[in-house]
Amino acid sequence: MTCDFLSCAAPGVRVLQPYQPGKPESELRREYGLTDIVKLASNENPLGPSPRALTAVRDALSGLARYPDGNGFELKSALSAKLGLSMAMLTLGNGSNDVLELVARAFLTPEHEAVFSEHAFAVYPIVTQAIGATARVAKAYPADHAMPHGHDPAAMLALINDRTRVVSIANPNNPTGTWLKTAELEAFLASVPEQVIVVIDEAYGEYVGPEADCPNALRWIDRFPNLIVTRTFSKAYGLAGLRVGYAVSHPQVADLLNRVRQPFNVNSLALVAAAAALDDVDHLERSRALNQAGMKQLLDACRQWPLRWLPSVGNFLCVDVGRPGREVFLELLKRGVIVRPVDNYGLPHYLRISIGTAAENARCIAALSDVLKG
Ligand SMILES: *Cc1c(COP(=O)(O)O)cnc(C)c1O
């Protein structure tokens, strides 16, 4: 090859490290010849989607020759009714990942900066770099803090300057599971200059119980016009494979996001499935209950081993395995259990374990006990 395409690429893309997804089950099957595999690596809902979502998908199959509704009217009106806010405040995405990218495209340029914390969700640096904007990474709380490795709002505020356009916080954060409490987040929002967009990524919001004091940021949506709250159907709603998420924001911000959105970014099956899933409160309740029981199962094992863990209000737990997490991850793979090493997040001794069914959790706990013994 005579042409060096790397040197022709956009500057941000040249240095981009692609997102590392959880290892798919099919890959482990191919590589190790294993059949009985437990995947607890991508924070998916072990119960799967609501049966109503599946029925909606089946009913929509005959319409696949048609383009989807580019404005997602039905889903937006279902969300609008559910959340009690106007449809003009909604932006639909091909997963909330898509929405995070829309935010970067609408507000960042190579002259601008984005702020997020150490150990923050990997998509924030990726969308920032892809645009060629500068990422400013705030120090997280230390390991011995009450919220170990959690986001430090004061450290994030200190990085905001005239070039800052976007600040992103996942609440709770993935992969740590840590969160900003209500008073802390409210004070942060009140301190951020009003022209700086603040994204509160609530991918795990549906799992958060009242006892954690981890706020639903929609309560501030009218008070802070620079606030964007993102949500997804990939986690508690069990629709990760269909790719659908959304943002709630001031209508003017939503208008900007919708300008850079692909015209048919959410497919027709995802649109109907998401609307049907929203309706099934019982399924969501069952999913939450299963998660609570599974979290308890895993925490009991952590106390027994004993292993340290990070506080989590999500459907996953970051466990300190006391040695390189990637080594333990590889040992678990041999035993048919896929979890997530988080060395790429600056947490080399941790493994992130998604909460599965009771049987899946038991498999994972037994395999990890076996590895830790050896
Ligand atoms: C999983 C996850 C998302 C959601 O991704 P989708 O594109 O909606 O599947 C967003 N933010 C965080 C922090 C996540 O962990």
The ligand as an SDF file (V2000), in Angstrom:
LIG
                    3D

 15 15  0  0  0  0  0  0  0  0999 V2000
  -24.7550    0.7640   28.8410 C   0  0  0  0  0  0  0  0  0  0  0  0
  -24.5670    2.2110   28.9990 C   0  0  0  0  0  0  0  0  0  0  0  0
  -25.1520    3.1120   28.1240 C   0  0  0  0  0  0  0  0  0  0  0  0
  -26.1730    2.6500   27.1500 C   0  0  0  0  0  0  0  0  0  0  0  0
  -25.7510    2.3140   25.9570 O   0  0  0  0  0  0  0  0  0  0  0  0
  -26.8290    2.0570   24.8220 P   0  0  0  0  0  0  0  0  0  0  0  0
  -26.1930    2.6940   23.6520 O   0  0  0  0  0  0  0  0  0  0  0  0
  -28.0960    2.7420   25.2110 O   0  0  0  0  0  0  0  0  0  0  0  0
  -26.9700    0.5990   24.7110 O   0  0  0  0  0  0  0  0  0  0  0  0
  -24.9980    4.4660   28.3290 C   0  0  0  0  0  0  0  0  0  0  0  0
  -24.2820    4.9100   29.3640 N   0  0  0  0  0  0  0  0  0  0  0  0
  -23.7300    4.0770   30.2510 C   0  0  0  0  0  0  0  0  0  0  0  0
  -23.0140    4.6340   31.4040 C   0  0  0  0  0  0  0  0  0  0  0  0
  -23.8380    2.7090   30.0780 C   0  0  0  0  0  0  0  0  0  0  0  0
  -23.2630    1.8800   30.9390 O   0  0  0  0  0  0  0  0  0  0  0  0
  1  2  1  0
  2  3  1  0
  2 14  2  0
  3  4  1  0
  3 10  2  0
  4  5  1  0
  5  6  1  0
  6  7  2  0
  6  8  1  0
  6  9  1  0
 10 11  1  0
 11 12  2  0
 12 13  1  0
 12 14  1  0
 14 15  1  0
M  END
$$$$
